[in-house]
């Protein structure tokens, strides 16, 4: 993965100016600044430019540039299971798609849970698993530049929320704990993880979520 080239050739849309670096100052105009055209290391625009370029590349690689986009990552009415009776799919294609998505999760945590769920079936992927992966690509097609906006005027107050389902995992009947933390009105972290124990009631599942 040529990360350096991705940063150097990532185009930024905003107007960004930097001071003249030491050793490269114009002696005739020492007080002028440079206008940045390409993303540079250290700028907050750099990671965004790199991410947008990578999303476009993997959509083109797997021929998803012209498909219909999806507004959500997963189909709640079709949970992922082993699906042993379904047809096998090309394991190399499946693993290649998963690998491309796993790299993207570093800058797109919104797809983390869905990608990890699909990654569990890399040994013997079935048609239902491939459809789930394709849905993630369709989601990226509709939201290639999705991000979080942090306002400097937000109040400085930490608020946390947590919740749990009951026996939502179809394979082992474990519950899933979800949580998110806000600093003022800005979302700063979030989690979604299966509980270690098998809860015997909704009350127990909620208690485990609150305790964690």
mmCIF file of the C-alpha atoms, coordinates in Angstrom:
data_MODEL
# 
_entry.id   MODEL 
# 
loop_
_atom_site.group_PDB 
_atom_site.id 
_atom_site.type_symbol 
_atom_site.label_atom_id 
_atom_site.label_alt_id 
_atom_site.label_comp_id 
_atom_site.label_asym_id 
_atom_site.label_entity_id 
_atom_site.label_seq_id 
_atom_site.pdbx_PDB_ins_code 
_atom_site.Cartn_x 
_atom_site.Cartn_y 
_atom_site.Cartn_z 
_atom_site.occupancy 
_atom_site.B_iso_or_equiv 
_atom_site.pdbx_formal_charge 
_atom_site.auth_seq_id 
_atom_site.auth_comp_id 
_atom_site.auth_asym_id 
_atom_site.auth_atom_id 
_atom_site.pdbx_PDB_model_num 
ATOM 1   C CA . UNK A 1 1   ? 0.000   0.000   0.000   1.00 0.00 ? 1   UNK A CA 1 
ATOM 2   C CA . UNK A 1 2   ? 1.624   3.218   -1.166  1.00 0.00 ? 2   UNK A CA 1 
ATOM 3   C CA . UNK A 1 3   ? 0.529   5.461   1.683   1.00 0.00 ? 3   UNK A CA 1 
ATOM 4   C CA . UNK A 1 4   ? 3.077   8.176   0.889   1.00 0.00 ? 4   UNK A CA 1 
ATOM 5   C CA . UNK A 1 5   ? 1.796   8.628   -2.653  1.00 0.00 ? 5   UNK A CA 1 
ATOM 6   C CA . UNK A 1 6   ? -1.785  8.721   -1.395  1.00 0.00 ? 6   UNK A CA 1 
ATOM 7   C CA . UNK A 1 7   ? -0.908  11.657  0.847   1.00 0.00 ? 7   UNK A CA 1 
ATOM 8   C CA . UNK A 1 8   ? 1.217   13.467  -1.723  1.00 0.00 ? 8   UNK A CA 1 
ATOM 9   C CA . UNK A 1 9   ? -1.330  13.222  -4.522  1.00 0.00 ? 9   UNK A CA 1 
ATOM 10  C CA . UNK A 1 10  ? -4.480  13.761  -2.466  1.00 0.00 ? 10  UNK A CA 1 
ATOM 11  C CA . UNK A 1 11  ? -6.168  16.965  -3.641  1.00 0.00 ? 11  UNK A CA 1 
ATOM 12  C CA . UNK A 1 12  ? -7.707  19.217  -0.996  1.00 0.00 ? 12  UNK A CA 1 
ATOM 13  C CA . UNK A 1 13  ? -10.796 21.277  -1.771  1.00 0.00 ? 13  UNK A CA 1 
ATOM 14  C CA . UNK A 1 14  ? -10.364 24.039  0.824   1.00 0.00 ? 14  UNK A CA 1 
ATOM 15  C CA . UNK A 1 15  ? -8.012  26.979  0.581   1.00 0.00 ? 15  UNK A CA 1 
ATOM 16  C CA . UNK A 1 16  ? -5.039  26.312  2.860   1.00 0.00 ? 16  UNK A CA 1 
ATOM 17  C CA . UNK A 1 17  ? -2.004  28.562  3.270   1.00 0.00 ? 17  UNK A CA 1 
ATOM 18  C CA . UNK A 1 18  ? 1.295   27.835  5.018   1.00 0.00 ? 18  UNK A CA 1 
ATOM 19  C CA . UNK A 1 19  ? 4.229   29.992  5.975   1.00 0.00 ? 19  UNK A CA 1 
ATOM 20  C CA . UNK A 1 20  ? 7.424   29.717  3.987   1.00 0.00 ? 20  UNK A CA 1 
ATOM 21  C CA . UNK A 1 21  ? 9.485   26.814  5.378   1.00 0.00 ? 21  UNK A CA 1 
ATOM 22  C CA . UNK A 1 22  ? 13.072  27.404  6.549   1.00 0.00 ? 22  UNK A CA 1 
ATOM 23  C CA . UNK A 1 23  ? 15.525  27.156  3.664   1.00 0.00 ? 23  UNK A CA 1 
ATOM 24  C CA . UNK A 1 24  ? 12.858  27.869  1.048   1.00 0.00 ? 24  UNK A CA 1 
ATOM 25  C CA . UNK A 1 25  ? 12.036  31.489  1.813   1.00 0.00 ? 25  UNK A CA 1 
ATOM 26  C CA . UNK A 1 26  ? 11.720  33.966  -1.029  1.00 0.00 ? 26  UNK A CA 1 
ATOM 27  C CA . UNK A 1 27  ? 14.242  36.739  -0.265  1.00 0.00 ? 27  UNK A CA 1 
ATOM 28  C CA . UNK A 1 28  ? 12.228  39.231  -2.313  1.00 0.00 ? 28  UNK A CA 1 
ATOM 29  C CA . UNK A 1 29  ? 8.921   38.395  -0.572  1.00 0.00 ? 29  UNK A CA 1 
ATOM 30  C CA . UNK A 1 30  ? 9.767   37.038  2.915   1.00 0.00 ? 30  UNK A CA 1 
ATOM 31  C CA . UNK A 1 31  ? 6.360   37.887  4.372   1.00 0.00 ? 31  UNK A CA 1 
ATOM 32  C CA . UNK A 1 32  ? 4.252   36.068  1.796   1.00 0.00 ? 32  UNK A CA 1 
ATOM 33  C CA . UNK A 1 33  ? 2.744   32.598  2.269   1.00 0.00 ? 33  UNK A CA 1 
ATOM 34  C CA . UNK A 1 34  ? 2.271   29.545  0.056   1.00 0.00 ? 34  UNK A CA 1 
ATOM 35  C CA . UNK A 1 35  ? -1.099  28.254  -1.101  1.00 0.00 ? 35  UNK A CA 1 
ATOM 36  C CA . UNK A 1 36  ? -1.323  24.483  -0.642  1.00 0.00 ? 36  UNK A CA 1 
ATOM 37  C CA . UNK A 1 37  ? -2.694  22.506  -3.609  1.00 0.00 ? 37  UNK A CA 1 
ATOM 38  C CA . UNK A 1 38  ? -1.880  18.933  -2.572  1.00 0.00 ? 38  UNK A CA 1 
ATOM 39  C CA . UNK A 1 39  ? -2.262  17.363  0.887   1.00 0.00 ? 39  UNK A CA 1 
ATOM 40  C CA . UNK A 1 40  ? 0.753   17.662  3.185   1.00 0.00 ? 40  UNK A CA 1 
ATOM 41  C CA . UNK A 1 41  ? 1.784   15.703  6.248   1.00 0.00 ? 41  UNK A CA 1 
ATOM 42  C CA . UNK A 1 42  ? 0.600   17.355  9.442   1.00 0.00 ? 42  UNK A CA 1 
ATOM 43  C CA . UNK A 1 43  ? -2.503  18.984  7.962   1.00 0.00 ? 43  UNK A CA 1 
ATOM 44  C CA . UNK A 1 44  ? -5.864  17.727  9.163   1.00 0.00 ? 44  UNK A CA 1 
ATOM 45  C CA . UNK A 1 45  ? -6.992  17.751  5.533   1.00 0.00 ? 45  UNK A CA 1 
ATOM 46  C CA . UNK A 1 46  ? -4.335  15.179  4.635   1.00 0.00 ? 46  UNK A CA 1 
ATOM 47  C CA . UNK A 1 47  ? -6.010  12.140  6.157   1.00 0.00 ? 47  UNK A CA 1 
ATOM 48  C CA . UNK A 1 48  ? -9.366  13.131  4.661   1.00 0.00 ? 48  UNK A CA 1 
ATOM 49  C CA . UNK A 1 49  ? -7.871  13.520  1.191   1.00 0.00 ? 49  UNK A CA 1 
ATOM 50  C CA . UNK A 1 50  ? -6.122  10.162  1.542   1.00 0.00 ? 50  UNK A CA 1 
ATOM 51  C CA . UNK A 1 51  ? -9.348  8.466   2.738   1.00 0.00 ? 51  UNK A CA 1 
ATOM 52  C CA . UNK A 1 52  ? -11.509 9.881   -0.077  1.00 0.00 ? 52  UNK A CA 1 
ATOM 53  C CA . UNK A 1 53  ? -8.969  8.795   -2.690  1.00 0.00 ? 53  UNK A CA 1 
ATOM 54  C CA . UNK A 1 54  ? -8.772  5.287   -1.239  1.00 0.00 ? 54  UNK A CA 1 
ATOM 55  C CA . UNK A 1 55  ? -12.570 4.877   -1.179  1.00 0.00 ? 55  UNK A CA 1 
ATOM 56  C CA . UNK A 1 56  ? -12.718 5.864   -4.847  1.00 0.00 ? 56  UNK A CA 1 
ATOM 57  C CA . UNK A 1 57  ? -9.934  3.395   -5.671  1.00 0.00 ? 57  UNK A CA 1 
ATOM 58  C CA . UNK A 1 58  ? -11.525 0.347   -4.031  1.00 0.00 ? 58  UNK A CA 1 
ATOM 59  C CA . UNK A 1 59  ? -14.934 1.166   -5.530  1.00 0.00 ? 59  UNK A CA 1 
ATOM 60  C CA . UNK A 1 60  ? -13.296 1.233   -8.955  1.00 0.00 ? 60  UNK A CA 1 
ATOM 61  C CA . UNK A 1 61  ? -11.261 -1.905  -8.243  1.00 0.00 ? 61  UNK A CA 1 
ATOM 62  C CA . UNK A 1 62  ? -14.357 -3.997  -7.493  1.00 0.00 ? 62  UNK A CA 1 
ATOM 63  C CA . UNK A 1 63  ? -16.591 -2.295  -10.108 1.00 0.00 ? 63  UNK A CA 1 
ATOM 64  C CA . UNK A 1 64  ? -18.851 -0.456  -7.666  1.00 0.00 ? 64  UNK A CA 1 
ATOM 65  C CA . UNK A 1 65  ? -18.602 3.038   -9.113  1.00 0.00 ? 65  UNK A CA 1 
ATOM 66  C CA . UNK A 1 66  ? -21.928 2.813   -10.930 1.00 0.00 ? 66  UNK A CA 1 
ATOM 67  C CA . UNK A 1 67  ? -24.007 0.659   -8.569  1.00 0.00 ? 67  UNK A CA 1 
ATOM 68  C CA . UNK A 1 68  ? -27.009 1.794   -6.561  1.00 0.00 ? 68  UNK A CA 1 
ATOM 69  C CA . UNK A 1 69  ? -25.940 3.125   -3.161  1.00 0.00 ? 69  UNK A CA 1 
ATOM 70  C CA . UNK A 1 70  ? -27.222 1.881   0.205   1.00 0.00 ? 70  UNK A CA 1 
ATOM 71  C CA . UNK A 1 71  ? -28.162 4.129   3.127   1.00 0.00 ? 71  UNK A CA 1 
ATOM 72  C CA . UNK A 1 72  ? -27.293 1.536   5.799   1.00 0.00 ? 72  UNK A CA 1 
ATOM 73  C CA . UNK A 1 73  ? -24.465 -0.933  6.308   1.00 0.00 ? 73  UNK A CA 1 
ATOM 74  C CA . UNK A 1 74  ? -26.401 -4.089  7.164   1.00 0.00 ? 74  UNK A CA 1 
ATOM 75  C CA . UNK A 1 75  ? -29.763 -5.681  6.465   1.00 0.00 ? 75  UNK A CA 1 
ATOM 76  C CA . UNK A 1 76  ? -31.383 -6.147  9.865   1.00 0.00 ? 76  UNK A CA 1 
ATOM 77  C CA . UNK A 1 77  ? -33.844 -8.688  8.463   1.00 0.00 ? 77  UNK A CA 1 
ATOM 78  C CA . UNK A 1 78  ? -31.035 -10.963 7.217   1.00 0.00 ? 78  UNK A CA 1 
ATOM 79  C CA . UNK A 1 79  ? -28.559 -11.620 10.080  1.00 0.00 ? 79  UNK A CA 1 
ATOM 80  C CA . UNK A 1 80  ? -25.217 -13.193 9.199   1.00 0.00 ? 80  UNK A CA 1 
ATOM 81  C CA . UNK A 1 81  ? -25.053 -16.920 9.974   1.00 0.00 ? 81  UNK A CA 1 
ATOM 82  C CA . UNK A 1 82  ? -22.884 -19.796 8.745   1.00 0.00 ? 82  UNK A CA 1 
ATOM 83  C CA . UNK A 1 83  ? -25.489 -20.598 6.066   1.00 0.00 ? 83  UNK A CA 1 
ATOM 84  C CA . UNK A 1 84  ? -24.020 -24.005 5.290   1.00 0.00 ? 84  UNK A CA 1 
ATOM 85  C CA . UNK A 1 85  ? -26.642 -24.863 2.659   1.00 0.00 ? 85  UNK A CA 1 
ATOM 86  C CA . UNK A 1 86  ? -25.897 -21.810 0.499   1.00 0.00 ? 86  UNK A CA 1 
ATOM 87  C CA . UNK A 1 87  ? -23.555 -21.799 -2.493  1.00 0.00 ? 87  UNK A CA 1 
ATOM 88  C CA . UNK A 1 88  ? -19.839 -21.124 -2.084  1.00 0.00 ? 88  UNK A CA 1 
ATOM 89  C CA . UNK A 1 89  ? -18.302 -17.966 -3.558  1.00 0.00 ? 89  UNK A CA 1 
ATOM 90  C CA . UNK A 1 90  ? -14.815 -17.092 -4.784  1.00 0.00 ? 90  UNK A CA 1 
ATOM 91  C CA . UNK A 1 91  ? -12.794 -17.113 -1.563  1.00 0.00 ? 91  UNK A CA 1 
ATOM 92  C CA . UNK A 1 92  ? -9.994  -15.009 -3.073  1.00 0.00 ? 92  UNK A CA 1 
ATOM 93  C CA . UNK A 1 93  ? -12.418 -12.288 -4.144  1.00 0.00 ? 93  UNK A CA 1 
ATOM 94  C CA . UNK A 1 94  ? -14.126 -12.319 -0.757  1.00 0.00 ? 94  UNK A CA 1 
ATOM 95  C CA . UNK A 1 95  ? -10.846 -12.030 1.157   1.00 0.00 ? 95  UNK A CA 1 
ATOM 96  C CA . UNK A 1 96  ? -9.612  -9.290  -1.152  1.00 0.00 ? 96  UNK A CA 1 
ATOM 97  C CA . UNK A 1 97  ? -12.755 -7.241  -0.533  1.00 0.00 ? 97  UNK A CA 1 
ATOM 98  C CA . UNK A 1 98  ? -12.511 -7.777  3.225   1.00 0.00 ? 98  UNK A CA 1 
ATOM 99  C CA . UNK A 1 99  ? -8.834  -6.809  3.241   1.00 0.00 ? 99  UNK A CA 1 
ATOM 100 C CA . UNK A 1 100 ? -9.546  -3.577  1.391   1.00 0.00 ? 100 UNK A CA 1 
ATOM 101 C CA . UNK A 1 101 ? -12.303 -2.700  3.867   1.00 0.00 ? 101 UNK A CA 1 
ATOM 102 C CA . UNK A 1 102 ? -10.195 -3.584  6.923   1.00 0.00 ? 102 UNK A CA 1 
ATOM 103 C CA . UNK A 1 103 ? -7.572  -1.045  5.859   1.00 0.00 ? 103 UNK A CA 1 
ATOM 104 C CA . UNK A 1 104 ? -10.282 1.593   5.518   1.00 0.00 ? 104 UNK A CA 1 
ATOM 105 C CA . UNK A 1 105 ? -11.635 1.041   9.056   1.00 0.00 ? 105 UNK A CA 1 
ATOM 106 C CA . UNK A 1 106 ? -8.680  3.039   10.427  1.00 0.00 ? 106 UNK A CA 1 
ATOM 107 C CA . UNK A 1 107 ? -10.285 6.221   9.084   1.00 0.00 ? 107 UNK A CA 1 
ATOM 108 C CA . UNK A 1 108 ? -13.906 5.060   8.789   1.00 0.00 ? 108 UNK A CA 1 
ATOM 109 C CA . UNK A 1 109 ? -14.891 3.538   12.150  1.00 0.00 ? 109 UNK A CA 1 
ATOM 110 C CA . UNK A 1 110 ? -18.553 3.616   11.093  1.00 0.00 ? 110 UNK A CA 1 
ATOM 111 C CA . UNK A 1 111 ? -17.955 0.477   8.999   1.00 0.00 ? 111 UNK A CA 1 
ATOM 112 C CA . UNK A 1 112 ? -15.903 -1.370  11.651  1.00 0.00 ? 112 UNK A CA 1 
ATOM 113 C CA . UNK A 1 113 ? -18.661 -3.552  13.106  1.00 0.00 ? 113 UNK A CA 1 
ATOM 114 C CA . UNK A 1 114 ? -20.070 -4.662  9.747   1.00 0.00 ? 114 UNK A CA 1 
ATOM 115 C CA . UNK A 1 115 ? -16.640 -5.401  8.277   1.00 0.00 ? 115 UNK A CA 1 
ATOM 116 C CA . UNK A 1 116 ? -15.548 -7.445  11.303  1.00 0.00 ? 116 UNK A CA 1 
ATOM 117 C CA . UNK A 1 117 ? -18.816 -9.393  11.205  1.00 0.00 ? 117 UNK A CA 1 
ATOM 118 C CA . UNK A 1 118 ? -18.214 -10.315 7.558   1.00 0.00 ? 118 UNK A CA 1 
ATOM 119 C CA . UNK A 1 119 ? -14.544 -11.099 8.216   1.00 0.00 ? 119 UNK A CA 1 
ATOM 120 C CA . UNK A 1 120 ? -15.533 -14.052 10.432  1.00 0.00 ? 120 UNK A CA 1 
ATOM 121 C CA . UNK A 1 121 ? -16.636 -15.996 7.345   1.00 0.00 ? 121 UNK A CA 1 
ATOM 122 C CA . UNK A 1 122 ? -13.442 -15.761 5.291   1.00 0.00 ? 122 UNK A CA 1 
ATOM 123 C CA . UNK A 1 123 ? -12.724 -19.511 5.474   1.00 0.00 ? 123 UNK A CA 1 
ATOM 124 C CA . UNK A 1 124 ? -15.843 -20.671 3.619   1.00 0.00 ? 124 UNK A CA 1 
ATOM 125 C CA . UNK A 1 125 ? -17.775 -17.593 2.457   1.00 0.00 ? 125 UNK A CA 1 
ATOM 126 C CA . UNK A 1 126 ? -21.281 -18.127 1.088   1.00 0.00 ? 126 UNK A CA 1 
ATOM 127 C CA . UNK A 1 127 ? -23.495 -16.061 -1.187  1.00 0.00 ? 127 UNK A CA 1 
ATOM 128 C CA . UNK A 1 128 ? -25.235 -14.397 1.768   1.00 0.00 ? 128 UNK A CA 1 
ATOM 129 C CA . UNK A 1 129 ? -21.872 -13.273 3.173   1.00 0.00 ? 129 UNK A CA 1 
ATOM 130 C CA . UNK A 1 130 ? -20.786 -11.839 -0.179  1.00 0.00 ? 130 UNK A CA 1 
ATOM 131 C CA . UNK A 1 131 ? -24.059 -9.930  -0.432  1.00 0.00 ? 131 UNK A CA 1 
ATOM 132 C CA . UNK A 1 132 ? -23.360 -8.433  3.005   1.00 0.00 ? 132 UNK A CA 1 
ATOM 133 C CA . UNK A 1 133 ? -19.898 -7.304  1.884   1.00 0.00 ? 133 UNK A CA 1 
ATOM 134 C CA . UNK A 1 134 ? -21.338 -5.864  -1.317  1.00 0.00 ? 134 UNK A CA 1 
ATOM 135 C CA . UNK A 1 135 ? -23.800 -3.861  0.786   1.00 0.00 ? 135 UNK A CA 1 
ATOM 136 C CA . UNK A 1 136 ? -20.853 -2.251  2.621   1.00 0.00 ? 136 UNK A CA 1 
ATOM 137 C CA . UNK A 1 137 ? -19.414 -1.170  -0.723  1.00 0.00 ? 137 UNK A CA 1 
ATOM 138 C CA . UNK A 1 138 ? -22.800 0.217   -1.753  1.00 0.00 ? 138 UNK A CA 1 
ATOM 139 C CA . UNK A 1 139 ? -22.881 2.130   1.538   1.00 0.00 ? 139 UNK A CA 1 
ATOM 140 C CA . UNK A 1 140 ? -19.450 3.608   0.772   1.00 0.00 ? 140 UNK A CA 1 
ATOM 141 C CA . UNK A 1 141 ? -20.694 4.524   -2.688  1.00 0.00 ? 141 UNK A CA 1 
ATOM 142 C CA . UNK A 1 142 ? -23.397 6.668   -1.113  1.00 0.00 ? 142 UNK A CA 1 
ATOM 143 C CA . UNK A 1 143 ? -21.205 8.091   1.677   1.00 0.00 ? 143 UNK A CA 1 
ATOM 144 C CA . UNK A 1 144 ? -17.611 8.286   0.380   1.00 0.00 ? 144 UNK A CA 1 
ATOM 145 C CA . UNK A 1 145 ? -16.662 11.332  2.474   1.00 0.00 ? 145 UNK A CA 1 
ATOM 146 C CA . UNK A 1 146 ? -18.660 10.754  5.645   1.00 0.00 ? 146 UNK A CA 1 
ATOM 147 C CA . UNK A 1 147 ? -17.012 12.284  8.708   1.00 0.00 ? 147 UNK A CA 1 
ATOM 148 C CA . UNK A 1 148 ? -17.596 13.985  12.038  1.00 0.00 ? 148 UNK A CA 1 
ATOM 149 C CA . UNK A 1 149 ? -17.797 17.741  12.538  1.00 0.00 ? 149 UNK A CA 1 
ATOM 150 C CA . UNK A 1 150 ? -16.273 19.165  15.724  1.00 0.00 ? 150 UNK A CA 1 
ATOM 151 C CA . UNK A 1 151 ? -17.262 22.702  16.642  1.00 0.00 ? 151 UNK A CA 1 
ATOM 152 C CA . UNK A 1 152 ? -15.003 24.863  18.782  1.00 0.00 ? 152 UNK A CA 1 
ATOM 153 C CA . UNK A 1 153 ? -18.108 26.431  20.378  1.00 0.00 ? 153 UNK A CA 1 
ATOM 154 C CA . UNK A 1 154 ? -19.370 23.135  21.828  1.00 0.00 ? 154 UNK A CA 1 
ATOM 155 C CA . UNK A 1 155 ? -19.806 23.003  25.652  1.00 0.00 ? 155 UNK A CA 1 
ATOM 156 C CA . UNK A 1 156 ? -17.086 21.112  27.528  1.00 0.00 ? 156 UNK A CA 1 
ATOM 157 C CA . UNK A 1 157 ? -19.256 18.465  29.222  1.00 0.00 ? 157 UNK A CA 1 
ATOM 158 C CA . UNK A 1 158 ? -18.685 14.706  29.045  1.00 0.00 ? 158 UNK A CA 1 
ATOM 159 C CA . UNK A 1 159 ? -21.840 12.596  28.576  1.00 0.00 ? 159 UNK A CA 1 
ATOM 160 C CA . UNK A 1 160 ? -21.940 8.821   28.030  1.00 0.00 ? 160 UNK A CA 1 
ATOM 161 C CA . UNK A 1 161 ? -24.715 6.513   26.852  1.00 0.00 ? 161 UNK A CA 1 
ATOM 162 C CA . UNK A 1 162 ? -24.896 2.729   26.905  1.00 0.00 ? 162 UNK A CA 1 
ATOM 163 C CA . UNK A 1 163 ? -27.420 0.125   25.831  1.00 0.00 ? 163 UNK A CA 1 
ATOM 164 C CA . UNK A 1 164 ? -27.716 -3.590  25.153  1.00 0.00 ? 164 UNK A CA 1 
ATOM 165 C CA . UNK A 1 165 ? -29.825 -5.973  23.146  1.00 0.00 ? 165 UNK A CA 1 
ATOM 166 C CA . UNK A 1 166 ? -30.779 -9.428  24.422  1.00 0.00 ? 166 UNK A CA 1 
ATOM 167 C CA . UNK A 1 167 ? -29.349 -12.549 22.779  1.00 0.00 ? 167 UNK A CA 1 
ATOM 168 C CA . UNK A 1 168 ? -28.961 -10.702 19.507  1.00 0.00 ? 168 UNK A CA 1 
ATOM 169 C CA . UNK A 1 169 ? -26.075 -12.840 18.210  1.00 0.00 ? 169 UNK A CA 1 
ATOM 170 C CA . UNK A 1 170 ? -27.691 -15.618 16.196  1.00 0.00 ? 170 UNK A CA 1 
ATOM 171 C CA . UNK A 1 171 ? -24.772 -18.041 16.528  1.00 0.00 ? 171 UNK A CA 1 
ATOM 172 C CA . UNK A 1 172 ? -24.076 -18.097 20.274  1.00 0.00 ? 172 UNK A CA 1 
ATOM 173 C CA . UNK A 1 173 ? -27.094 -16.192 21.702  1.00 0.00 ? 173 UNK A CA 1 
ATOM 174 C CA . UNK A 1 174 ? -24.851 -13.622 23.369  1.00 0.00 ? 174 UNK A CA 1 
ATOM 175 C CA . UNK A 1 175 ? -25.985 -10.055 23.910  1.00 0.00 ? 175 UNK A CA 1 
ATOM 176 C CA . UNK A 1 176 ? -24.270 -7.029  22.387  1.00 0.00 ? 176 UNK A CA 1 
ATOM 177 C CA . UNK A 1 177 ? -23.285 -3.944  24.350  1.00 0.00 ? 177 UNK A CA 1 
ATOM 178 C CA . UNK A 1 178 ? -23.179 -0.586  22.622  1.00 0.00 ? 178 UNK A CA 1 
ATOM 179 C CA . UNK A 1 179 ? -21.997 2.763   23.951  1.00 0.00 ? 179 UNK A CA 1 
ATOM 180 C CA . UNK A 1 180 ? -20.998 6.247   22.887  1.00 0.00 ? 180 UNK A CA 1 
ATOM 181 C CA . UNK A 1 181 ? -19.397 9.264   24.543  1.00 0.00 ? 181 UNK A CA 1 
ATOM 182 C CA . UNK A 1 182 ? -20.025 12.930  23.799  1.00 0.00 ? 182 UNK A CA 1 
ATOM 183 C CA . UNK A 1 183 ? -17.899 15.934  24.729  1.00 0.00 ? 183 UNK A CA 1 
ATOM 184 C CA . UNK A 1 184 ? -20.579 18.595  24.654  1.00 0.00 ? 184 UNK A CA 1 
ATOM 185 C CA . UNK A 1 185 ? -22.451 17.899  21.407  1.00 0.00 ? 185 UNK A CA 1 
ATOM 186 C CA . UNK A 1 186 ? -19.443 16.245  19.747  1.00 0.00 ? 186 UNK A CA 1 
ATOM 187 C CA . UNK A 1 187 ? -19.219 12.463  19.444  1.00 0.00 ? 187 UNK A CA 1 
ATOM 188 C CA . UNK A 1 188 ? -15.672 11.486  20.458  1.00 0.00 ? 188 UNK A CA 1 
ATOM 189 C CA . UNK A 1 189 ? -15.806 7.677   20.818  1.00 0.00 ? 189 UNK A CA 1 
ATOM 190 C CA . UNK A 1 190 ? -18.151 4.732   20.450  1.00 0.00 ? 190 UNK A CA 1 
ATOM 191 C CA . UNK A 1 191 ? -18.069 0.976   20.983  1.00 0.00 ? 191 UNK A CA 1 
ATOM 192 C CA . UNK A 1 192 ? -20.034 -2.120  20.016  1.00 0.00 ? 192 UNK A CA 1 
ATOM 193 C CA . UNK A 1 193 ? -18.983 -5.492  21.415  1.00 0.00 ? 193 UNK A CA 1 
ATOM 194 C CA . UNK A 1 194 ? -20.493 -8.854  22.233  1.00 0.00 ? 194 UNK A CA 1 
ATOM 195 C CA . UNK A 1 195 ? -20.719 -9.616  25.937  1.00 0.00 ? 195 UNK A CA 1 
ATOM 196 C CA . UNK A 1 196 ? -18.487 -12.363 27.342  1.00 0.00 ? 196 UNK A CA 1 
ATOM 197 C CA . UNK A 1 197 ? -21.255 -14.059 29.322  1.00 0.00 ? 197 UNK A CA 1 
ATOM 198 C CA . UNK A 1 198 ? -24.558 -15.406 28.022  1.00 0.00 ? 198 UNK A CA 1 
ATOM 199 C CA . UNK A 1 199 ? -27.239 -13.320 29.742  1.00 0.00 ? 199 UNK A CA 1 
ATOM 200 C CA . UNK A 1 200 ? -30.355 -15.172 30.867  1.00 0.00 ? 200 UNK A CA 1 
ATOM 201 C CA . UNK A 1 201 ? -32.615 -12.100 30.787  1.00 0.00 ? 201 UNK A CA 1 
ATOM 202 C CA . UNK A 1 202 ? -32.846 -8.601  29.365  1.00 0.00 ? 202 UNK A CA 1 
ATOM 203 C CA . UNK A 1 203 ? -32.203 -7.224  32.862  1.00 0.00 ? 203 UNK A CA 1 
ATOM 204 C CA . UNK A 1 204 ? -28.935 -9.109  33.146  1.00 0.00 ? 204 UNK A CA 1 
ATOM 205 C CA . UNK A 1 205 ? -27.861 -7.984  29.684  1.00 0.00 ? 205 UNK A CA 1 
ATOM 206 C CA . UNK A 1 206 ? -28.529 -4.340  30.591  1.00 0.00 ? 206 UNK A CA 1 
ATOM 207 C CA . UNK A 1 207 ? -26.686 -4.746  33.895  1.00 0.00 ? 207 UNK A CA 1 
ATOM 208 C CA . UNK A 1 208 ? -23.592 -6.130  32.134  1.00 0.00 ? 208 UNK A CA 1 
ATOM 209 C CA . UNK A 1 209 ? -23.711 -3.210  29.717  1.00 0.00 ? 209 UNK A CA 1 
ATOM 210 C CA . UNK A 1 210 ? -23.972 -0.639  32.491  1.00 0.00 ? 210 UNK A CA 1 
ATOM 211 C CA . UNK A 1 211 ? -21.208 -2.285  34.539  1.00 0.00 ? 211 UNK A CA 1 
ATOM 212 C CA . UNK A 1 212 ? -18.795 -2.258  31.621  1.00 0.00 ? 212 UNK A CA 1 
# 
